[in-house]
Amino acid sequence: MKVVLVDGGGSNIGSVRHALRRIGVDAELTGDAETIRGADRVILPGVGAAAVGMAKLREHGLVEVLRTLDRPLLGVCVGMQLLFGHSEEDDVDCLGLLPGTVAKLPQAPGIRIPHMGWNTLRRRRESSLIEGIDEGAHAYFVHSYAVPAGDDCIASSEHGREFAAVVQRGRVAGAQFHPERSAQVGERLLKNFIEYGLA
């Protein structure tokens, strides 16, 4: 089983790599197109702004590589947001692997932006990716932008409004929360992705 982390410059790469090591997976960090295409599982981490993430992918010549990838792909945090068509953050076009637009979480009384901390997950449909993750389980979030809980949402959360916490369409999936900081929930999601792919 060859697992790679896409080197898109995300500051959470080290912590995601460490989380994978805790479940016995030594993932290779790479920006090489052929290495990514030859992997069994591909993870796209990301922290910061969507425009910066897309610029890094363009700089490394990885946009088309990811768009045409035929392997299971998991985006994490901003890496998940990059899977969608567009982000309102800096008005940037993203990978377009999933339909939809990433939008800023709404300001409301008692609702702080960024959304930071533990929040509950609501299961919306079955998927091997969230097998063993209970309704109401807690995951750790740090974000100001999110995707609405649409057709590809398999688990949602709420902060001012409901948003997609985990998405999947075919071989493409994403987690808005940080699996590497989400204790057993994050560990289970990563383990499911490695063991099952995106069945």
Stockholm file with secondary structure:
# STOCKHOLM 1.0

chainA/1-199         MKVVLVDGGGSNIGSVRHALRRIGVDAELTGDAETIRGADRVILPGVGAAAVGMAKLREHGLVEVLRTLDRPLLGVCVGMQLLFGHSEEDDVDCLGLLPGTVAKLPQAPGIRIPHMGWNTLRRRRESSLIEGIDEGAHAYFVHSYAVPAGDDCIASSEHGREFAAVVQRGRVAGAQFHPERSAQVGERLLKNFIEYGLA
#=GR chainA/1-199 SS CCEEEECSCCTTHHHHHHHHHHTTCCCEEECCHHHHHTCSEEEECCCSCHHHHHHHHHHTTCHHHHHTCCSCEEEETHHHHTTEEEETTTTEECCCSEEEEEEECCCBTTBCSSEEEEEECEECSCCGGGTTCCTTCEEEEEESEECBCCTTEEEEEESSSEEEEEEEETTEEEESSCGGGSHHHHHHHHHHHHHHCCC
#=GC SS_cons         CCEEEECSCCTTHHHHHHHHHHTTCCCEEECCHHHHHTCSEEEECCCSCHHHHHHHHHHTTCHHHHHTCCSCEEEETHHHHTTEEEETTTTEECCCSEEEEEEECCCBTTBCSSEEEEEECEECSCCGGGTTCCTTCEEEEEESEECBCCTTEEEEEESSSEEEEEEEETTEEEESSCGGGSHHHHHHHHHHHHHHCCC
//
